[in-house]
Amino acid sequence: MENSQNQEAEDSPYLCFQRTPSLRRKWRKRYGGLDGNKLLEPNKDPDMKDDGGMTDRIQQRSGENQVDSAPRPAPRCLIQNQVQTAVQSPVQRPISLVSPGPAVTSSNGCLKPPLPQAVVQPEDRGPPPPQPWFPPQQNPSRRRAAADVLFDSFASDGRINVNQFFEAIWSSGLHRSDPRLRECFFHLRKLQDAEGSVDRNTFHRCVTGFVSLILKALQGRFVIPDFSTFTEETQKLFSRCRQLSSVQEKENMDSTKWGVSICTVDGQRLSLGDWAGSLVLGEVSWPLVYGVAVDLLGSDLVHRYVGMEGYSGYDSPFTLTKTGIPHSPLTETGAIVTTSLLQLLLSLQLAGRLSAEEEEKFDSVLNVIRRLCNKEHVSLNCSSFQSSRKSSVRLQALSFYLQEKKCFPEKADITAALDLMLQCSSTEITCESGAAMAASLANGGLCPLSGDQVLSPAATRNMLSMMQVAGMKDYSTTFHYKTSVPAVSSSHGSLLAVVPGVLGLMAFSPELDACGNPWRAVHFCQELISTFQLHSFDIRTPFRQILAYRQWKAESEGYQIMNVLLAAFKGDVQALRRYFLSGVDVNAVDYDGRSALHVAAAEGHTEVIRFLLENAGANGALQDRWGSSPLQEARRNNREAAVRLLQGAV
């Protein structure tokens, strides 16, 4: 018996990860309890059959991994292979760069990075590229049941007020222009009657396809559950930072501009101050170019040409590492070399020849930035580009120095690389679109507003790592010590910061400090991280959805009852609706037998009483240990309005 089990374990490497239907039932029986996700739980795991075995997709993945372990073909020159492939076929196929060749030694004795080596066709690449993310498809009957519960929590006399419904959704932090709810909002507005309400059937037609996101918002399961408190504290912090001033700011009126925009990984948004004004990316574009290059070429190949050291202010920018490469992709020399790699690859992919149109290359990079920003305000500032191009003597001198040290890849067009670098630096965005881009980086390269996987998680991780060690120039180490979050700033006054898994922000303040960073934006980021305990080494982080939701699910039954009674005592209808949608029994009683309806009747909260009776289905005939009903409680405390409501229900 034991031998057969061991043999099965050897034959199926995924056996230890299987969850059979019996184990699922045991898990639900033991931990099911209070779980709002049950309303939308899929029927079965997408990678499991009904009998608990693996699907063909997992077996196919296992076979692909075995094929990937086969030896690679012999290396050949990348440039020659790409040019030959372009001549043979006008359609470019994806490439994969594999094992590096030996390092070569330059005439000055320094180790130089080897040139890109081999090209492997897609069938030999191993793991397939990441596919675009799509929200999980739920069973239509489950979606309709969830929509029924959602309708009942808002309905009055068989109809639901559209304004009240959407105000509850917007209070969770979602923006009115959120593309995920735009269609639902449009149809409900279009089909509402003169009083602004719809019936159950119309509500089902408009909401069923979006019920998962709406329930997540109303149940308080976003990464920042209490977004109203977050907004209040952030506004106070923003006002305190606005009051800060310096001598140079008094002399320059334009430096009084101050704007901040925040976007979480769930799409919650907050914009304050001068957030709508256009700003140029500048040095903020350097980590984006690096991320695109890593996504296309791989980090191993990119870091043969640029280092990964922390930022350090050297006496002269004309310095290299001991191996003869730039110190970091976020320095001027490193940005030039990284852009040359990307420019060379885009030339090969777009036209199959080294003379590809420069506009097409920039459009490829601009498309990535637009997708990261959810296709919001992103464009090229032509005047800024022409101005920087005329005054690019410094960059040209650095490029000549790098060319002398043989830091560029073979057949790289240095002039085209400088133009592409200046075009990326002259890209124009707003604080709001920049915050969406930062949220995409915080979400592993996946835009939370569109569900588009723009960059791979590995490339995003490398990009954030470089931002953490070199994004804030000479202040990078101190900023990392105080906040522990990746950030990058530009000499134009913009600062992009990312709290992985939580949020991203873009701040704009033209005045710079001695390190070349916008000091007001730096101070705001440090205070924000400290106020909401977003530092990586903070033990308790109340606004993280994972910790908050796990604590909420693990609460004892008595603690849940006290939460409901406390919400009824305070008259908090929104909190009661959240508990009701999450599966809490509104008829639950404490040790004195008092329910939420007893407490609301004693306090005279008519809105709570109306919600409990009409929407939540509370039992008005319940009696406590002294034999008192909610109606008797209202009469004892002289709550006439509550008495009339309870008498109508009886």
N, C-alpha and C positions, 0 to 999 in steps of 0.2 A: 504493500500500500504506500509506504513512504517512498519507495523507489519510483513508483509511477508518478507521485506528486513532484518529486525532484525532476523527473524527466519532463513533465509538463512545464515546470518553471524554466528549464533550460530551452525548451522549444519556443516559448513565448516570452520575450523579454518584457512585455507590457503587462504580464499577468498580475504583478503586484499593484498595479494602478487601476485594476478593474473594479467597478462597483456593480454588483449584481442587483437585480430588483429586490431581493430579500434584504440586502444591506441598505438599500435606499429606504425601504419601509422602516427598518429599525432606526435609521438615522432620523427620519421624520417623526417617528413616534417618540424618540428621546429628546430631540432638539426642535421639533416643529413649533410648538408653543405660539408665541407672538411673533409673527414674521410677515411683514407687509409684502414681501416679495412673492408670497404664495399666490397672490392674485394673478401674477404673470409668470409663474414658474413653467418652463417648457415641459412638454410631455415626457421627453427623454433626452438623454445626453446626445449631442450631435455626433460624437465619436464612438457610441456604444450601440450595439444591437439590443433587441428585447431580451435576449438570453444572457446579456452581460459580456458577450464576446466583442472582439474588435471589428470595426467596419473595414471595408476594403480600402478606405482612404488612409487609415493608420498603417495597414499592411503595405500600401504603396509607399508611404513615407519611409517605412523601415527598409524597403527595397532600395529606395533612392539613397538612403544613408549608406547602405552597403556598397552601392555602385560608386559613391563618392570616395570611398577608401581606396579605389583602384589607383595605380600610378598615373601621374600626369604625363602628357606628351612632352617632348623635348622643347626647351625654350627657344624662341626665335625673336627677332627684333620687332618691337611693337609698331614702330612707325612704318617699316616696310610692309609688314603684314596688313596693317590697316589700309595703306594706300592700294595694295594689290586687291584686297577685298572690295574696296570702293570701286575699282576699275571693273571688276568682274560683275558686281551687283550694285545697282543704285540704292538698294535698301540696306541700311546699316543694321547689323544684328548686335545684340548686347554682347559686351566683352567682359572677361574676368581676368584679372591680373594675378599671376601665381608666383611661385617661388622666385626670390630674387637671386641674381647672379652675384659673383664675387665683387667686392668693392674695388674700385680702381684708385690708383694713386696719382695725384696731379704733379705738375712739375715742381711745385713748392713743397712737396713732401706730405701734404695733408690728405687724409682719406676722403675721397669724394663719393657722393652717392651714386650707385649704379643706375643706369638707364632703365626704364620700364622694359620688362622682358617679354613674357609669352602671352599669347592670346588663346583662350580656350572657348570653344563653341558652347552654346547654351546647353547642349545635351551632356556636356562633360563638366558642367559647372557645379554639380552637387545640389545643395538646397536651393529651391526656387526662390525668386525674389518675392518680398512681402506683397500680398494682395491688398487692395483697398478694403477698408473696414466698412462693414455694413451692420446696422443694428440687428440684434437677433429677432427672427421672425417668430411671433407667438401664435398660438392656436387661436383662430377667430372666435371660437366660443369663449375662451378665457378672456380675450380682449373685450368682448361684449359684456361679460359678467363684471369685469373691472369697470367698464363704462357705466354699468347700472349702479354700482356702488358709488361711483363718482357723482352721478346724477342725483342719487338719493341724498348725498351729503350737502347738496346745494339747493335742492328743489323746494318749492313752496307752491302748494296747490297744483301739483303736477307740472310745473314749469320752472325753468331756471333762468335767472337774470344773467345776461351775458357780461355786463359790466362788472358785477360782483364776482363772477367766475374768473374773469381775467385779472382783476385787481388782486385776487388771492394768488394767482400765478406770478404776477409781476413782483409781488412782495417777496418772493423767494430769491430774487436777484436776476431773473431772466429779463432780457431787454425786449421792448416791444417790436424791435426789428429783427428778432431772432429768426433765422431762416428755417429752423426746425418747426416753428409754430406759426409761420406766416400764413400758410395755406389754411390751417385750422381757424386762425383769427379772422381771415378774410371771409370764409364761408359762414361762420357764425354771425358775423356782422351783416352779411348779405341776407341771411335767412331769418333774422330776428323780426319780431312783429313791432308794432308801433310803441309798445311798452318796453321794448328791449329785452324780450324773453323768448325762449324756444321751448318746444315740447321734447319729450323723451326721444321720439324717433328722429327728429332733426338733430338733436344732440348726438345720438349714436352715429349718424351719417357723417358728422363733422369731426368727431373726437376719437372715434375708435382707432384710427390709424396712429394717433399720437398719445394714446392713453399711458404708455409706459413712461414717457418723459413727464407728463403732467402729474402722474401719481408720485413720481420721484420728487418733483418739486413740492407738492402739497404735503407729502409725508416727511419733509425735512431731511431727505437723504442725500442732499448735495454735499460737496466738500466743505462748504461753510453753511451749516444748517440755519444758524440765526444770522441771516444776512442784514437784518435791520440794525442789530447791535454792531455788527462789523461796519456798516455804513456810518453810523453815528460816531464811533470812535475814530474812523479814518477821516471823517470831516473835521473833527477836532484837531487831529494831528496835522491835517492839511492847512488849517487856519493858523496854527502855531508856526508852521514853516513859512507861511506867507509873511508873517510879521517879522521874520528875520531879515536883516538888511546889512549893508556894508557901505563904505564910503564910495566905492566905484559905482554901486547901484544907484546912489543918489545923483550921480553925474550923468548916468545913461538911463533914460526913461524906458528904452526898449528892454532893458534887463529886468524890468518888473514883471515880465511875463512868467507865469507859473501854472503848469498844468500837469495833471496826473490821470492816468487811465489804468484800470485794473480789470483783468479777465481771469476767471478761474477755469480749471480743467473741465468743469461742468457747464461752462458758458454763462456764469453769473458775471455781470458787468457793472462797473462803477466808474464814472468819469467826473472829474472835478476841475474847476478853473479853466484855463485856456487850452483845453484838450483838443479843440477843433482846428487849431492853427496848423499849417503845414510846416514840416521840419525835414531837414536833409539827414540821411543816415550817417554819412561820414564814416568814421572808424567802426560804427556798429555793423556795417556791411562786411567787414573782414571775417568775423566768425561765420557769417552766412555763406560766404564764398568758400571758406574752409569746410563747412559742413556739406555743401554740395559736392566739393571735390572728394571728400572722404566717402560720400554716398556712392559716387560713380567709380572711384578708383580704389577705394580701400585705404584704411589708415596706414598700413604697412608701407605702401608705395608712396603716399604723400609725405610720410615722415622720413623717407630717404632723402628728401629735398629740404625739409624744414624740421627744426627741433621741436621739443615739447617742454621747454624750460619755462620757469616763471619769469614774469617781466622784471627787468632790472635796468635801471638807467645807466647806460654806459657813457663813457666820456665822449664817444663818437658813434654815430649810427653805422659807420663803416667797420663793423666788427662782426666776426662769425664765431661759431663754436670751434672746439678743437678739431672736429671732423670736417670743418670747412663748409657748414650750412648755416642759414639764419637761425637765430635762437628760438623763435616762436612764430607761428602764422599770424599772430596779432601784433607784430611789429611791422614797420614799413617794409623792410627787406623781406620778411617772411610773407607778407601779403602780396608782394610783387611776384615772388616765386610760386606761391599757391595759385594766384590768378593765371600765371603762365601755364601751369599744369592744366587748369580747367579750360583755358582758352584753346590749348592744343587738342584736348579731347573733344571739345565742342566742334572744332574745325573738322575733325575726322568724322564725327557722328552726323553733322548737319549736311556736309557737302562731299565728304570723302576726299577732300583735297585741302591743302594748306592755305588756300586763298578764299576761305568762306567769308560771307558777308558779315561785317562786325555787328550789324543790327540784329541779325539772327542769333548770334551768340549771346548778346545781351538780353534779347527777348527770352531765351531759354532760362537764364538766371532770374529775370524779372518774373517769369511765370511761376517759379518756385516761391519767390517772395510773396506774390499775390495769393497763391494757394495757402501759404502759412498765415496770411492776414485775412483769410476767408473772402478773398477777392474784394476787399474794401479799398479805401483810397490808397493806391500805390501807383506812382508814375515817375517818369524821368524829368527832373528839373533841368531843362536845356540850358538856361542861363547859367546855372551853377556849374554844369558840365563844361561849357565853353570857357568860363572864367578859370576853373581849376586846370583846364587843359593848357591855357596860355601861361599859367604860373607853375607848371610842373617841372621846373628846372631841377628841383631837389630830387624828385622821383627819377628823372632821367639820369642824374649823376649816380644815384644808388643802383640803377639798372646797369649802367656801364661797369660799376664796381663788381656787381654780381656776375656780369658776363665775363669779366676778366678772371674771376675766381672759378669760372665754369660751374656755376650753381644752377643754371637753367637746364631743362631737358633738351635733348637733341632736336633740332629743327623747330624750336620754339620761336614764335614771332614776338619779339620783345615790345615793339611799338603797339601791336594789337593788344598785347597783354596789359600795357599801361592804359590804353583807351578803355578796355573792359573794366579795369580796376576803378578808373575815374567815373565811369558810367554807374557802376554799382554804388560808389560813394555818393553820387549825386541823385540817387533815388529818393523820391519824396514820399513821405507818409504822414499820418497824423498820430497823435498819442493813442487814439482808440484803435486804429488798425495795428499800431505797434504792440499794443497790449494783447490783441488777438494772436499776433505772431509769437509773443512771449508765452502765451498760454499753450500754443501748439508745441513749443519746445518743452514746456513743463509737462506736456502730455505724451512725450516720447515721439515727437514728430507728427502726431495725428491732430489735425485741427478739430477742436471740440465742437465747433459750430457747423461744420460741413461733414465731418466723419471721413475726411480725406487724409490718407496716410502719405504725407508729402515727403518726409525723410524717414529713413529706417531708424529704429530705436538705437542701433549701434552707432550710426553717424551722429545722431542727436546727443548721445552720451559723450562721445568724443568732443563735440562742439562745446557742450556745457563744461566739460573738464578744462578745456583751454580757456574758456571765459572765466572760470574760477581762479586760475593761477595767473592769468595775464590780461584780463579784460579791463581792469581799472588802473592800468599803467603802474606808476610807482606806488600807488595806494592799494594795489591788489592784495598784498599780504594782510594789511591792516583791515581792509574791508572783509576779507575772508574770515579773519579772526572775530570780527564783530557780528557778522551776519551768516556766514557759512553758505551763502547762496551764490550761484554764478551770476555775473553781471558784466556789462560792457558799456563804456561811455564814449562820447565823441566830443571833439572840440567845438561842435556846433551847439552844445548844451543839452543833448539828449542822453538818457540813461535807460537801458533795458536790463531788467532784473528778472530772474526766473527762480521760483521756489518749486522744485521738482515735485510733481504729483499734487500740487495745491493751486498755484496761481502764477501769473506773469504780469508784469507792469511795465509801463513806459512813462517816464517823467521827462519834463522839459523845463529847463531853467538856463537862460543864456550865460549867466555869470559863472566863471570857472575859478577853481582854487589853484594853488601852486602846482598841483600834480596834473592839471589839465582836465579835471572832472567837474561837473556841475555840483557845487557844494550843497546847494539847497536840496537837490534830488538825492544826493548821498545821505544827507541827514534824515530825510524822509524815509528812505529805505531802512536805515538802521533803527529808527524809532518804530517803524511798522513791524519789523521782525521781532523787536523786543516786546512790543505791546501784545502781539497775538501769539508769542511763543513759537515762532516758526523756525527758530534756529535748529540745526540738525541734532544738536546735543541737548535740547530741552527735553526733560523727562515727560512732562504732560503738555499736550498740544490740544486744547479744547476745540479748535476749529477744524481739525482734520476729520474728514468724514469716516475714515476707517475706525479710528479709536472711538469717536463719539457714537457711531452706530453699533459697534460691538458692545460698548457699555450699555447702550439702550436695550439691546436684545438680551443682555445677561442680567437685567434688573429682576429682582424678585417680584412676585405677584403683589405683595403688599406695597412695594415702592411704586408700581404702576398705578395701583388704586389711589395712592396718595397724590400722584401727579394729576390724575383726573379730577379728584376732589379739589385740589388747589387751583386748577384752572377754572373750575366752576365757581370757586370762592372769589377769584379775581375777575370773573366775567370775561375770560379770554376765550372767545368763540373760535378763533383761529387755531389755538392749541387743542381745543376739544375736537375740532374737525380733523386735525393731524392725527390725534390718537385714534379717532374713529376709523379713518382710512387705513391706519396701520393695524387694525384688528382688535383694538381694546374693547372690552365689554363695558358699555356705558352704564349698565345696570349693576356693575360690581359694587359691593358695599364694604365698608370698613368694619372694625370690630364692634361698633355700635349699631351696625345694620343700616347706616346712612349712605345713601347713594349720591351721585352728583346732582340729581334733581332735588333732593332734600336740601343740599347746601345752596343751590341756586335759588330755591324758593325762599329760604330763610334770609338770603341777602337781597332778594328782589331783582335779580338780573333777568329781565324779561327776554333779552336776546338769547341768553343761554337756555332758558326754559323753552323758548320756541324752537331752538335748534335741537335740543334733546328730544322733544316730543314729536316734531314734524319730520326731522331729518334722520336722527339717530335711532328712533323707535324706542325711546326710554319708557319704562313701565311706571305710570303715574300712581299705581295702587300699592307700591312697595311701602312697607312699614318698618320703622326701626325698632330697637329693643324696647322702646317705651310705647309702641303701638301708634306712633304718629306717622301720618302720610305727608307727602310734599304739600298738599293743600292745607293741612292743619298747620304745618310749619309757616306757610305764608300768612295765614290768619293770625297766628300767635305773634308774628313780628309786624303785623299791620302793613303788609305789602299788597295793596289793593290791585295794582296792575297784574301782579303775579297770581293773585286769587282768581281774577277773571280768566287768565290764560288757562290755569289748571282746571277751573270749572268747565270751560269749553272742551277741554280734552276728555274730562270724565263723562 
